[in-house]
Structure formats: structure tokens, C-alpha cells
């Protein structure tokens, strides 16, 4: 018996009957020999962490575009917080923590520069539309690792269905849907306070009464609302009163933070930048490095351009825009 098999046996002993066991995975697109040390979901986690797309998350916007303060959230810190919250929930419910972590670390790999503003811009200009969850799946299936990371079905399913109306096929994937909301609602409140947009007193009192009036209390309440309502059950849900308060707090954030004049003005700049860059690259596809065009694995120029722009960091897209649209100092 090797180390992987020992871990798989432990999963049989302590995981909930509703958890997804690594030895029962539906497999990969391309079959590979099993590792003697790591389970299939542990291998997926490692492949994601070592990917270039994961590294680039540290330079991608969460909400506030290219902030000067080092303490604003980035797409990477968001991802790590989703992972931490999701692992806490999965551990308490005796679900598969390795599967949960792999989905969490990969769920936003396909996010654009400039956060959701960049996503909205690409969605409008691409003839195929653009959704970051679908692009995250494209990243792990095609764009990373010279032909994809060849992840398991369960991780790919969790990445694709971490938002929107579709439901993941595993409870671990459902945990990610909750953890994503818990993370971004709370850290975006912190960023809004840091940016002078909100104070704690601005949050509706009826919501603070249910959820708590600090960052940590709100997270504790939301997590406990899941644990108490889901333990021992074949589904993961949140206590209705807490869920309703969480979603009302989310609505409050959209109205008072995400749709403010200041952020909308910056979003207009993002759309202008991405639209100009998209059309310039589409007209001259050779401006995209050859290796990037090869990685896209298609002759469709729209897909090549979308792949290239969506993979950029905030700093890189500004540099590329300046290079293509602004004159450079003359030198001999």
C-alpha cells in the first residue's frame, strides 16, 4: 500500500457519506498514471498553484482599480480568503477538503484585468460574450500547461459552476459558491471603508443586528449559518434568515459601492482601454506574441484576442496600451 492509498482509506473512514472521495473521481480528460503520494484532488491543487495564471492573480484588480495602498484586495488575496473560508466549512462538515481547496484556488483563474469592469468590457465587445467562470475553465482546459492542466471532472465542474444559477455536482463545489460570496462581501466592505466610501455606521442596522458589526463577526455568522443548517445533511445550505441578510448586504454593496460615480467613471476608462486594444489586436493579430497565439489553439482571431487580453494583469494591459497607442520618445 502506498501513501496515496493510505490517504484514500482515511477518507473512507472519516469523510461524510455525502462527501466526494478522491478515489471515486470521474477522472480526467486524458488518463494519467496515479501518483504514489498524492490523491487526485491534491494533484489538481498543486497543478493550479504552480500555474502562471495563478501567479498573475496578485496583479489583478478585485474592486478598486490599481490602488496605491498595498492593503486593498487583489484577485489573489480574494482567492486565498475563499480557500480559507471554504476549507473551514468543509472540514467542519467532513467534506473533502482537498477538493474544496483545489476548486477555490482555481475558481478565478480566468478573471480579466480590472476585475468585473474588465469582464463586462470583454463581454460586450466579444461576439461570443465573456464570463469569467467559463474562461477559468478554458484556462485550465486549454491555455495553461501547454494544452491544459488536465484536471479532474469534479474540480473543473466546481470552477465552472462557482457562480450563477448552475449548481455544482459536488457538495464541495456548493461550499465554494457560498465561500466566494462570504469572502467578497466582507473584504469589499473593508476596502470601501479604506477608500472612504463607507463607514461601519452606513451598513443597515437591521443587517448588522443579524450578521454582526465587524468583519470577523459577519464571517463567523455566515459560516455558522451554513454549518448549523447543513451538518449531517446531503446538501449544503445557509440558514434562511442569515442568507437573506447576506444577500441584502450584497445588494447594499452594489448600490453604495460597486455602482458609485467614482467606480463607474473608472469603469468607463476600462471599457475605453479594452475596446481600443481589442480592435487594434484584431486588426493586426501579429501584435499578439506567437506563443500566445499557439496556446489559444484556434484560428479564430476573436478568441485569440480575448485569450490574450483576459490573461493580462492590470499593469501589463496599461503597458501594452501605452506601447500601442502613445508615442514614444525619439531616440537615435
N, C-alpha and C positions, 0 to 999 in steps of 0.2 A: 504494500500500500504506500503511495507517495503522499506528499504534503497536500496536494490539491484534493485528493480523495479523503484525507482526514478532515479537511475543512467542509467538504460536501457532506460527510457523515455528521459533523456537528450541526450543520444546517438542518438536517433531518430531525435532530434531537430537539433543538431549541426554537426554531422558527415557527411562527403561527401556521396553522394549516392553510391559511389563505395567502401566505407569502409565496413569492416566486423563488424557487430553488434553482441555483445556478446549474445543476446537472440536468434540469428539465428545460433548459433554454430551447427555443425553437430554432436556434442555430444562426449561422452567418450566411451571407450571400455566397461566399466562397468557403468551402470547408478547409479547415487547417487542423494540424495535429494539436492536441490539447497540451497545455503547459503542465509540468510536473509539480509546480509550486502554487500557481495562482488559479483561481476559478475563472470561468469565462467572463464574469462581470468585473472581476478585478483586473483582468487584462484590458477590458474596454476602458476602464477608468484610467489606466496607465497610458493607453494609446492617446486618449484625449488630452491628458495633462502634458504630454510630450509633443503635442501638435503645434504647428506655427500659429494656427488660428486661435488657440488658447492663449498663447503668449501675447498676441496682439490685443486681447481684450483690455489689457491695462491702459491702453491709449485710445479707448473708445468711450464716448460720452454715455452717461446714464440719463441724466436730465439736463443739467446745466452745461452748456457748450464751452469747451476749452477753458475751464475755470483757472484762475491764477492761484487760488488757495489749494494746497495739497490735500485737504481733508474732505473734499467733495467726492461723492461716489463715482467710480468708473464701472464699466461693464464687468471688469474682473472682480472688483470688490463685491458687486452685486451677486455675481456667480458664486463666490465663496460664501456669502451670507445665506444664499438659497441652499447651498450644500449643507451648511451647519444646521440650519433650521430643519431641513428635510431629514437629516441623519438623526437628529434628536427625536423627531416624530417616529421615524421608522424603528429606531432602537426601542422606544417605549412600547410600540405596537407589535414588536417581534417580527417585523418585516425584514426583507433583505437589504441591509444597509449598504452593501457593495453596489447593488443595482441602483439603489436610490442615489448614491453618490455619483455614479457614472452618468446617470441622466442629468443630474443637477449641473455637473461640470460641463456637459455638452449642450445644454438647452439653448444657450445664446451664442453659440459659435458663429452663426450666420448673421448676426446683427451688423448693421451698417455703421459707418462713421456718423457722428452727430445723432446717435440714438434714434428715437422714433421719428424725429424730423427727417432724418436721412431715409428711414424706411418708407415714410409717406411720399417722399420725393421720388424714390425709385418706383414705388407702386404706381405713381401717376404717369411716369414717363415710359416705363417698360410696357410694350404691347402685351406681355404675359402677366403683368401685375407683379407684385413682390410682397411676400410675407416672410418675416424673419424666421419663423419656426420651420417653414418649408425650406428656406435657404440653409438653415442649420443642418437639416437632413442632407441637403445637397453637398454641404461642406464635408460631412463625414462619409458620404457615399461616393463622392466624385473628386472633390477639389483637394483634399488632404492626402498626404502619403502616397503620391504617385498612383492615383486610381482609387482613393478612398481608404478609410481606416478599417473597413470590413468588420463592423461592429455587430453585436448580436441583435436579433429581432426586437427583444424587449427594450434595449437601450434606444434603438432607432425609433421605436414606437413612442417611447416616453418623450423623446426630443420633439418629434413631430406634433404630438398632442398635448404639449405642456400649456398651451393657451387656447382660447377659442372655445367652441361648443363641443368639439370632439372629445371623447373620453379615452384615456389610455387603457390598454388591455390589462395592465397590472395595477395592484394597489400602490406599489412603489411609484408608478407614474402619476397616480392621482395625488399622492403626497407632494410631488413636485409642483403640481398646479396650485395647491394651497400655499406651499412654501414660497413660491415666486411672488404671490400677492402679499403675503405677510412681510416678506423682505422689502419689496419696493415701496409699499405704502409707508412703512416705518422709516426707512432710510431717506426717502424723499421728503418726509416731514422734517427730518434733521437738516437736510440740505436747504430746504426752504427757510428754515429758521436762520441758518448760517448766511443765507443770501438776503436776509432782511425782508422776505416776502411774508412770512408767518411768524406768529408767536404762539406759545402753548395756549394762551388765553383765546386765540382765534378759533381753536378747534371747538366745535359744538359741545356744550356741556353734557347734553344727553348721551353723546357718544363716549366722552371721557368717563362718564359715570359707569358705563358698561365695560369699556375696554381698558381704562386706566389713563392716567395723565402724564405718564413718562414713556420713553422709548421701550425700556425693559418691561414695564408692566403691560403695555399693549401686546408685546410679543408673547409674554407669558400667558396672557389671557387667551390669545388666539390659538396658541399651541395646546393649552389645556382644553380649550373648546373642542379641539379635534380628538384629543386622547380620551376624554371622558365620554365622548359620543360615539367613538369608533372601537374602543378596546373590545377584543373578542368577537367582533363582527366581521362579516365578509365584505364590508365596504368601508371606505374612509369618507367621513362627513364631518362637518362642524356644527356644533350646537346652533340651532336656528337663530336665537336672539343675538349671539355673537357674530354669526355670519352676516346677518342683516346689518349690524352695526359696522362691521368691517367694510361691507360694500357701500354703505352710506359715507363712510370716511373716505373711501376711494372716490366716490362722486364729488365729495368736498374738495379733494385734491385736484381733480380735473378742473373744477370750476375756479378754484382760487390759486392754483399753482401752474398746472400744465397749460391752461388757456389764458394766462395773463398777457397783457400787452407786451411786456418785456420779452417773454419767451416766444410769443408769436412773431415779434419783429425779427428775432434771431432765426426763427424757423423760415421766414421769408428769404433770408440770406442763404440758408442751407439749400432751399429749393432752387434758387438762382444759380448757386455754385454747381450743384449736381446736374441740373438741366444743361448748363453750358458745357460742362465736362463730358456728359453723356453724349451729346450731339457731336462734339469735337472728336471724340474717340470713335464714334460710329462712322463718321465721315473719313477717318483715317485710322483704320484698325491696326496699322503697323506701329502706332504710338503705344500700343499695349505690348509689353515685352513678350518675345516669342514664347518663352517658357510658360507665361501666364495663359497665352492663347492655347497652347498644347494641353495644359491642365484642364481647361474647360471641356475638352473632348467633344467639340461640336464645331460645325461650320456656320452656325447662326451667330451673326455679329451682335445682335441684341443680347444674347445670352453671354457672349464673351465680355461685353462691356459691363453688363450687370454683375457678373462674377468678379471682375477686376475692381469696380467701384465698391461693391459691398464688402470686399475684403480689406479695404483701406482703413487705416487709423485716421483719427482726426487730423493729426499733424501731417500725415503723408498726403491726404487729399488737398490740404491747403498748399503744401509744397508743390504738388503736381499742378494745381490750378494756376499758381503763380508762374510756374515754368511754361505753361502753355498759353497763358493769356496776358501776362505782364511783360513788358520789355526788360531785358537785362542790361546792365551797364556795359558799354562797349569796351572791349579790351583788345590789344594787339598781340 
